[in-house]
């Protein structure tokens, strides 16, 4: 995840420096989006490693938080470029995006782990864990009785 975020930030910094070169800007955007795509498989696996039991809940929470950018980003870009749609303003927009990517990468480097978390352990009480044992003992008792009955039937033939 780290290299993908750095690569995406590097591509956006390249867009800031490319100026009005359309071809170079297209290539840098393609590079950034492609590199960013590699990040998602690692993201999903990190959640699964942290807590296999609650991976769906964690994915829901992380997708909810990440979806906030879907309406916050257009508001910020609109505020920065409204009435002043210049190359300089767009450099600010891409610079902010690159800085956010770098900050989240450093947060991931220093705080993220793929180890199973303590809160992810399922604690079972004695009552819950004894129920399957008791049911298995009953089944075993009936199975033993059936074996005796079947063996008597075979012997009587």
C-alpha positions as CSV (number, residue, x, y, z in Angstrom):
1,X,0.0,0.0,0.0
2,X,2.9,2.3,0.8
3,X,4.5,2.2,-2.7
4,X,1.1,2.7,-4.4
5,X,0.3,5.8,-2.4
6,X,3.8,7.3,-3.0
7,X,3.5,6.5,-6.7
8,X,0.1,8.1,-6.9
9,X,1.3,11.2,-5.1
10,X,4.4,11.3,-7.3
11,X,2.1,11.2,-10.4
12,X,0.0,14.1,-9.1
13,X,3.2,16.1,-8.3
14,X,4.2,15.4,-11.9
15,X,0.8,16.7,-13.1
16,X,1.5,19.9,-11.2
17,X,4.9,20.3,-12.9
18,X,3.8,19.3,-16.4
19,X,2.1,22.6,-17.1
20,X,-0.1,22.6,-20.2
21,X,1.4,19.5,-21.9
22,X,-1.8,17.5,-22.5
23,X,0.0,14.3,-23.5
24,X,2.2,14.3,-20.5
25,X,-0.7,15.1,-18.2
26,X,-2.7,12.2,-19.6
27,X,0.2,9.8,-19.1
28,X,0.7,11.0,-15.5
29,X,-3.0,10.6,-14.7
30,X,-3.0,7.1,-16.2
31,X,0.1,6.3,-14.1
32,X,-1.5,7.7,-10.9
33,X,-4.8,5.9,-11.3
34,X,-3.1,2.6,-12.3
35,X,-0.7,2.7,-9.4
36,X,-3.7,3.6,-7.1
37,X,-5.5,0.5,-8.3
38,X,-2.9,-1.8,-6.9
39,X,-3.6,-0.5,-3.4
40,X,-7.1,-2.0,-3.0
41,X,-6.2,-5.6,-2.9
42,X,-3.8,-5.0,0.0
43,X,-6.4,-2.8,1.7
44,X,-9.0,-5.5,1.7
45,X,-6.6,-8.2,2.9
46,X,-5.4,-6.0,5.8
47,X,-8.9,-5.8,7.1
48,X,-9.2,-9.6,6.8
49,X,-5.9,-10.1,8.6
50,X,-6.8,-7.7,11.5
51,X,-10.1,-9.4,12.2
52,X,-11.5,-12.3,10.2
53,X,-14.7,-12.3,12.3
54,X,-15.4,-8.6,11.7
55,X,-13.9,-8.0,8.3
56,X,-17.3,-7.1,6.8
57,X,-18.0,-4.6,9.5
58,X,-14.5,-3.1,9.1
59,X,-15.0,-2.9,5.4
60,X,-18.3,-1.1,5.8
61,X,-16.8,1.4,8.2
62,X,-13.8,2.1,6.0
63,X,-15.9,2.4,2.9
64,X,-18.3,4.8,4.7
65,X,-15.4,7.0,5.7
66,X,-13.8,6.9,2.3
67,X,-17.1,7.7,0.7
68,X,-17.1,11.1,2.4
69,X,-14.6,12.3,-0.2
70,X,-17.2,11.8,-2.8
71,X,-19.0,14.9,-1.7
72,X,-16.3,16.8,0.2
73,X,-13.8,16.9,-2.7
74,X,-16.1,18.6,-5.2
75,X,-16.9,21.2,-2.6
76,X,-13.2,21.9,-1.9
77,X,-12.3,22.0,-5.6
78,X,-15.3,24.2,-6.3
79,X,-14.2,26.6,-3.6
80,X,-10.6,26.7,-4.9
81,X,-11.4,27.1,-8.6
82,X,-14.6,29.1,-8.5
83,X,-14.1,32.2,-10.6
84,X,-10.4,31.5,-10.8
85,X,-10.0,28.4,-13.0
86,X,-6.3,28.8,-13.6
87,X,-3.4,26.4,-13.9
88,X,-2.1,27.7,-10.5
89,X,-5.4,26.9,-8.8
90,X,-5.4,23.3,-10.2
91,X,-1.8,22.9,-9.0
92,X,-3.1,23.7,-5.5
93,X,-5.8,21.1,-5.9
94,X,-3.4,18.4,-7.0
95,X,-0.9,19.5,-4.4
96,X,-3.5,19.1,-1.6
97,X,-4.3,15.7,-2.9
98,X,-0.7,14.6,-3.0
99,X,-0.1,15.9,0.6
100,X,-3.2,14.0,1.8
101,X,-1.9,10.8,0.2
102,X,1.5,11.2,1.8
103,X,0.0,11.9,5.2
104,X,-2.2,8.9,5.1
105,X,0.8,6.8,3.9
106,X,2.8,7.8,6.9
107,X,-0.1,7.1,9.2
108,X,-0.3,3.7,7.7
109,X,3.4,3.1,8.0
110,X,3.6,4.0,11.7
111,X,0.2,2.7,13.0
112,X,-1.1,0.0,10.7
113,X,-0.6,-3.7,11.4
114,X,-1.8,-6.9,9.9
115,X,-1.7,-8.7,13.2
116,X,-5.0,-10.1,14.5
117,X,-6.3,-7.5,17.0
118,X,-7.1,-8.3,20.7
119,X,-10.7,-7.0,20.2
120,X,-11.2,-9.4,17.4
121,X,-11.0,-12.4,19.6
122,X,-14.4,-14.0,20.2
123,X,-15.0,-14.8,23.8
124,X,-17.3,-17.7,24.4
125,X,-18.9,-18.5,27.7
126,X,-19.1,-22.0,29.2
127,X,-22.8,-22.3,28.5
128,X,-22.4,-21.7,24.8
129,X,-19.4,-23.9,24.5
130,X,-21.0,-26.8,26.4
131,X,-24.1,-27.0,24.3
132,X,-22.4,-28.5,21.2
133,X,-20.6,-30.9,23.5
134,X,-23.8,-32.1,25.1
135,X,-25.5,-32.5,21.8
136,X,-22.5,-34.5,20.5
137,X,-22.7,-36.7,23.5
138,X,-26.4,-37.4,23.0
139,X,-25.8,-38.2,19.3
140,X,-22.9,-40.5,20.3
141,X,-25.2,-42.2,22.8
142,X,-27.9,-42.8,20.2
143,X,-25.3,-43.9,17.6
144,X,-24.0,-46.5,20.1
145,X,-27.6,-47.7,20.7
146,X,-28.2,-47.9,17.0
147,X,-25.1,-49.9,16.4
148,X,-26.1,-52.4,19.1
149,X,-29.6,-52.7,17.6
150,X,-28.2,-53.2,14.1
151,X,-25.8,-55.8,15.3
152,X,-28.6,-57.7,17.0
153,X,-30.7,-57.6,13.9
154,X,-27.8,-58.9,11.8
155,X,-27.1,-61.7,14.4
156,X,-30.7,-62.8,14.4
157,X,-30.7,-63.3,10.6
